[in-house]
């Protein structure tokens, strides 16, 4: 059973036929989109956050997640919301951005745009900088602001066997990266991409890959300098929110 803390949420706007669907990343949680969902809802759009299969529970459950199960869930939710909404925007963090790209190609009849945060086409997770960030998170106290955000944004229970159970989903993630990159030339809706030069997992070079291979779609990029992969300063969170509102406003 998923942890109640990580249950997906729906933010209704009765007067609107527009919705933004948010898709979390690898080991992520719907909670990381709460502020963005509230922002677009205040702007007049409905919003929904998803919980991907294998997430929200134990490390053993996480090990059962596959590229196909994640994508199938996203696709079914997009199709479900398309019955009630004329215009759908897909927002994804990290792996969620890859899933959004694939879904936008499949459902180009009603997906109007993609908002991708730290969408990975190249990783830096084994760099010295990434190792330094992980060591800080491991050794610092739980009330450290960065560690607290990373803990709350992870929907997988932290257990000694988590690394072992992450091997198969990690391989599935690589398959997803390959599939989404192959789909980039087929994307035909506006894309807004947010990257940070301080991201310890997604290489800033992913931005160049995205812009080069989006041959049919306009792409706006927002570059942050102080935020990490899943931790955003208050000032840069406001920048992300503004970029999202600009996208859904057309």
Buried (B, 14 or more C-beta within 10 A) or exposed (E): EBBEEBBBBEBEBEEBEBBBBBBBBBBBBBBBBBEBBBBBBEBEBBBBBBBBBBBBBBBBBBBEBBBEBBBEBBBEBBBEBBEEBEBBBBBBBBBBBBBBBBBBBBBEEBBBBBBBBBBBBBBBBEEEEBEEBBEEBEEEEEEBEBBBBBEBBBBBBEEEEBEEBBEBBEEBBEEBBEBBBEBBBBBBBBBBBBBBEBBBBBBBEBBBBBBEBBEEBEBBBBEBEEBBBBBBBEEBBEBBBEBBBEBBEE
